[in-house]
Amino acid sequence: MKALLPIILLMLAGCGTVAPTRVPSHAASYDGNSQDSGVLEATPSGFIVTDHFRDRYASLAAIYGRDFSPAVKPDDGLVQIDKNRWLIDRQHLVQFLEMNAWQRAGLKPKNP
């Protein structure tokens, strides 16, 4: 029994995994020269966003879109307002935020 005690202690020592805590951001990221994350305005029908936001949304949808039912595809929920601005509906903005959080956490898509 005395010979097994060190082995058991070594095995138990490996069971305690320490995971780093996630650091939440407290400020919006920059989109061009503006610190607005590409969201320009909230409206009753959704949010006005920039071309850069649209590009990030399309990129995330290509990676994580199949993890939703129905799947989210690039440009789903987006309507072009003018040359550089888009309107995204509330549902798809929430899905963008989820996909963005998954990417920041380093999660791989469930349905690649």
PyRosetta script that sets phi, psi and omega in degrees:
from pyrosetta import init, pose_from_sequence

init()
pose = pose_from_sequence("MKALLPIILLMLAGCGTVAPTRVPSHAASYDGNSQDSGVLEATPSGFIVTDHFRDRYASLAAIYGRDFSPAVKPDDGLVQIDKNRWLIDRQHLVQFLEMNAWQRAGLKPKNP")
pose.set_psi(1, -39.1)
pose.set_omega(1, 179.8)
pose.set_phi(2, -62.4)
pose.set_psi(2, -31.7)
pose.set_omega(2, -179.5)
pose.set_phi(3, -71.9)
pose.set_psi(3, -29.1)
pose.set_omega(3, -178.9)
pose.set_phi(4, -81.2)
pose.set_psi(4, -23.6)
pose.set_omega(4, -176.9)
pose.set_phi(5, -58.4)
pose.set_psi(5, -47.2)
pose.set_omega(5, 178.2)
pose.set_phi(6, -62.9)
pose.set_psi(6, -36.3)
pose.set_omega(6, 179.4)
pose.set_phi(7, -66.1)
pose.set_psi(7, -43.8)
pose.set_omega(7, 179.2)
pose.set_phi(8, -63.4)
pose.set_psi(8, -42.6)
pose.set_omega(8, 178.8)
pose.set_phi(9, -63.2)
pose.set_psi(9, -40.1)
pose.set_omega(9, 177.5)
pose.set_phi(10, -64.8)
pose.set_psi(10, -39.8)
pose.set_omega(10, 179.5)
pose.set_phi(11, -66.2)
pose.set_psi(11, -41.8)
pose.set_omega(11, 180.0)
pose.set_phi(12, -69.5)
pose.set_psi(12, -31.3)
pose.set_omega(12, 180.0)
pose.set_phi(13, -64.4)
pose.set_psi(13, -30.8)
pose.set_omega(13, 179.5)
pose.set_phi(14, -78.9)
pose.set_psi(14, -7.2)
pose.set_omega(14, -177.4)
pose.set_phi(15, -80.8)
pose.set_psi(15, -20.1)
pose.set_omega(15, -176.8)
pose.set_phi(16, -90.2)
pose.set_psi(16, 91.8)
pose.set_omega(16, 179.8)
pose.set_phi(17, -87.8)
pose.set_psi(17, 132.9)
pose.set_omega(17, 178.7)
pose.set_phi(18, -103.0)
pose.set_psi(18, 120.6)
pose.set_omega(18, 178.3)
pose.set_phi(19, -103.7)
pose.set_psi(19, 137.8)
pose.set_omega(19, 178.7)
pose.set_phi(20, -68.9)
pose.set_psi(20, 147.6)
pose.set_omega(20, 177.9)
pose.set_phi(21, -81.7)
pose.set_psi(21, 145.7)
pose.set_omega(21, -179.6)
pose.set_phi(22, -78.6)
pose.set_psi(22, 133.0)
pose.set_omega(22, 179.3)
pose.set_phi(23, -94.2)
pose.set_psi(23, 113.3)
pose.set_omega(23, 179.6)
pose.set_phi(24, -74.5)
pose.set_psi(24, 143.9)
pose.set_omega(24, 176.8)
pose.set_phi(25, -81.8)
pose.set_psi(25, 144.9)
pose.set_omega(25, -177.4)
pose.set_phi(26, -110.3)
pose.set_psi(26, 4.6)
pose.set_omega(26, -179.5)
pose.set_phi(27, -143.3)
pose.set_psi(27, 153.2)
pose.set_omega(27, 177.4)
pose.set_phi(28, -68.9)
pose.set_psi(28, 149.3)
pose.set_omega(28, 176.9)
pose.set_phi(29, -78.2)
pose.set_psi(29, 165.0)
pose.set_omega(29, 179.9)
pose.set_phi(30, -83.2)
pose.set_psi(30, 139.7)
pose.set_omega(30, 170.7)
pose.set_phi(31, -125.2)
pose.set_psi(31, 101.8)
pose.set_omega(31, -171.1)
pose.set_phi(32, 70.9)
pose.set_psi(32, -127.2)
pose.set_omega(32, 179.3)
pose.set_phi(33, -97.7)
pose.set_psi(33, 2.4)
pose.set_omega(33, -177.4)
pose.set_phi(34, -108.7)
pose.set_psi(34, 138.1)
pose.set_omega(34, 178.9)
pose.set_phi(35, -92.0)
pose.set_psi(35, 72.4)
pose.set_omega(35, -177.2)
pose.set_phi(36, -132.8)
pose.set_psi(36, 5.0)
pose.set_omega(36, -178.4)
pose.set_phi(37, 56.9)
pose.set_psi(37, 16.4)
pose.set_omega(37, 179.0)
pose.set_phi(38, 87.8)
pose.set_psi(38, -0.8)
pose.set_omega(38, 177.3)
pose.set_phi(39, -98.1)
pose.set_psi(39, 114.4)
pose.set_omega(39, -173.6)
pose.set_phi(40, -92.4)
pose.set_psi(40, -35.3)
pose.set_omega(40, -173.2)
pose.set_phi(41, -163.0)
pose.set_psi(41, 143.7)
pose.set_omega(41, 172.0)
pose.set_phi(42, -94.7)
pose.set_psi(42, 134.5)
pose.set_omega(42, 177.9)
pose.set_phi(43, -127.6)
pose.set_psi(43, 167.5)
pose.set_omega(43, 177.7)
pose.set_phi(44, -60.0)
pose.set_psi(44, -26.1)
pose.set_omega(44, -177.3)
pose.set_phi(45, -100.5)
pose.set_psi(45, 0.5)
pose.set_omega(45, 179.2)
pose.set_phi(46, 151.2)
pose.set_psi(46, -148.9)
pose.set_omega(46, -175.2)
pose.set_phi(47, -128.9)
pose.set_psi(47, 135.9)
pose.set_omega(47, 176.2)
pose.set_phi(48, -86.2)
pose.set_psi(48, 126.3)
pose.set_omega(48, -175.5)
pose.set_phi(49, -128.9)
pose.set_psi(49, 165.3)
pose.set_omega(49, -177.3)
pose.set_phi(50, -89.8)
pose.set_psi(50, 170.8)
pose.set_omega(50, 174.4)
pose.set_phi(51, -59.8)
pose.set_psi(51, -38.7)
pose.set_omega(51, -179.3)
pose.set_phi(52, -64.3)
pose.set_psi(52, -40.9)
pose.set_omega(52, 175.5)
pose.set_phi(53, -59.2)
pose.set_psi(53, -45.8)
pose.set_omega(53, 179.7)
pose.set_phi(54, -58.1)
pose.set_psi(54, -42.4)
pose.set_omega(54, 178.6)
pose.set_phi(55, -62.1)
pose.set_psi(55, -43.4)
pose.set_omega(55, 178.4)
pose.set_phi(56, -64.8)
pose.set_psi(56, -41.1)
pose.set_omega(56, 178.9)
pose.set_phi(57, -61.3)
pose.set_psi(57, -45.6)
pose.set_omega(57, -179.8)
pose.set_phi(58, -62.7)
pose.set_psi(58, -40.4)
pose.set_omega(58, 179.3)
pose.set_phi(59, -63.5)
pose.set_psi(59, -45.6)
pose.set_omega(59, 179.2)
pose.set_phi(60, -67.1)
pose.set_psi(60, -39.1)
pose.set_omega(60, 179.0)
pose.set_phi(61, -63.1)
pose.set_psi(61, -36.5)
pose.set_omega(61, 178.2)
pose.set_phi(62, -65.5)
pose.set_psi(62, -30.9)
pose.set_omega(62, -179.1)
pose.set_phi(63, -86.4)
pose.set_psi(63, -51.1)
pose.set_omega(63, -170.0)
pose.set_phi(64, -108.9)
pose.set_psi(64, -2.6)
pose.set_omega(64, -172.6)
pose.set_phi(65, -56.8)
pose.set_psi(65, -33.9)
pose.set_omega(65, -178.6)
pose.set_phi(66, -74.9)
pose.set_psi(66, -5.6)
pose.set_omega(66, 177.1)
pose.set_phi(67, -80.4)
pose.set_psi(67, -4.7)
pose.set_omega(67, 176.7)
pose.set_phi(68, -105.6)
pose.set_psi(68, 156.8)
pose.set_omega(68, 175.2)
pose.set_phi(69, -128.8)
pose.set_psi(69, 111.3)
pose.set_omega(69, 0.0)
pose.set_phi(70, -72.1)
pose.set_psi(70, 160.1)
pose.set_omega(70, -178.0)
pose.set_phi(71, -60.8)
pose.set_psi(71, 146.9)
pose.set_omega(71, 176.7)
pose.set_phi(72, -96.9)
pose.set_psi(72, 127.5)
pose.set_omega(72, 178.6)
pose.set_phi(73, -111.5)
pose.set_psi(73, 156.7)
pose.set_omega(73, 176.5)
pose.set_phi(74, -52.3)
pose.set_psi(74, 137.6)
pose.set_omega(74, -179.8)
pose.set_phi(75, 75.6)
pose.set_psi(75, -0.4)
pose.set_omega(75, 172.8)
pose.set_phi(76, -61.6)
pose.set_psi(76, 132.3)
pose.set_omega(76, 177.0)
pose.set_phi(77, 80.7)
pose.set_psi(77, 1.5)
pose.set_omega(77, -178.7)
pose.set_phi(78, -106.8)
pose.set_psi(78, 139.0)
pose.set_omega(78, 174.3)
pose.set_phi(79, -130.7)
pose.set_psi(79, 129.6)
pose.set_omega(79, -179.9)
pose.set_phi(80, -74.8)
pose.set_psi(80, 129.8)
pose.set_omega(80, 179.8)
pose.set_phi(81, -93.7)
pose.set_psi(81, -48.0)
pose.set_omega(81, 175.8)
pose.set_phi(82, -151.0)
pose.set_psi(82, -165.9)
pose.set_omega(82, -172.6)
pose.set_phi(83, -55.0)
pose.set_psi(83, -39.8)
pose.set_omega(83, -173.5)
pose.set_phi(84, -119.2)
pose.set_psi(84, 7.4)
pose.set_omega(84, -175.5)
pose.set_phi(85, -131.0)
pose.set_psi(85, 147.5)
pose.set_omega(85, -177.1)
pose.set_phi(86, -133.4)
pose.set_psi(86, 156.0)
pose.set_omega(86, 173.0)
pose.set_phi(87, -110.7)
pose.set_psi(87, 123.4)
pose.set_omega(87, 175.8)
pose.set_phi(88, -111.5)
pose.set_psi(88, 135.4)
pose.set_omega(88, -179.9)
pose.set_phi(89, -74.7)
pose.set_psi(89, 165.6)
pose.set_omega(89, -173.8)
pose.set_phi(90, -62.2)
pose.set_psi(90, -42.0)
pose.set_omega(90, -178.7)
pose.set_phi(91, -59.4)
pose.set_psi(91, -45.5)
pose.set_omega(91, -177.3)
pose.set_phi(92, -74.7)
pose.set_psi(92, -26.7)
pose.set_omega(92, 173.6)
pose.set_phi(93, -66.6)
pose.set_psi(93, -41.5)
pose.set_omega(93, 177.3)
pose.set_phi(94, -62.2)
pose.set_psi(94, -42.0)
pose.set_omega(94, 178.7)
pose.set_phi(95, -65.9)
pose.set_psi(95, -37.0)
pose.set_omega(95, 174.8)
pose.set_phi(96, -59.7)
pose.set_psi(96, -46.1)
pose.set_omega(96, -179.2)
pose.set_phi(97, -61.8)
pose.set_psi(97, -38.9)
pose.set_omega(97, 176.8)
pose.set_phi(98, -63.4)
pose.set_psi(98, -48.9)
pose.set_omega(98, -178.9)
pose.set_phi(99, -62.5)
pose.set_psi(99, -38.6)
pose.set_omega(99, 178.6)
pose.set_phi(100, -63.3)
pose.set_psi(100, -41.9)
pose.set_omega(100, 178.1)
pose.set_phi(101, -65.0)
pose.set_psi(101, -40.1)
pose.set_omega(101, 178.4)
pose.set_phi(102, -61.7)
pose.set_psi(102, -43.2)
pose.set_omega(102, -179.6)
pose.set_phi(103, -65.7)
pose.set_psi(103, -43.3)
pose.set_omega(103, 179.5)
pose.set_phi(104, -62.9)
pose.set_psi(104, -33.2)
pose.set_omega(104, 179.6)
pose.set_phi(105, -80.9)
pose.set_psi(105, -5.0)
pose.set_omega(105, 179.2)
pose.set_phi(106, 77.0)
pose.set_psi(106, 20.5)
pose.set_omega(106, -179.0)
pose.set_phi(107, -77.9)
pose.set_psi(107, 142.4)
pose.set_omega(107, 175.7)
pose.set_phi(108, -88.3)
pose.set_psi(108, 151.0)
pose.set_omega(108, 179.1)
pose.set_phi(109, -63.8)
pose.set_psi(109, 144.8)
pose.set_omega(109, 178.0)
pose.set_phi(110, -74.2)
pose.set_psi(110, -32.6)
pose.set_omega(110, -177.7)
pose.set_phi(111, -124.2)
pose.set_psi(111, 73.6)
pose.set_omega(111, -176.4)
pose.set_phi(112, -63.7)
pose.dump_pdb("model.pdb")
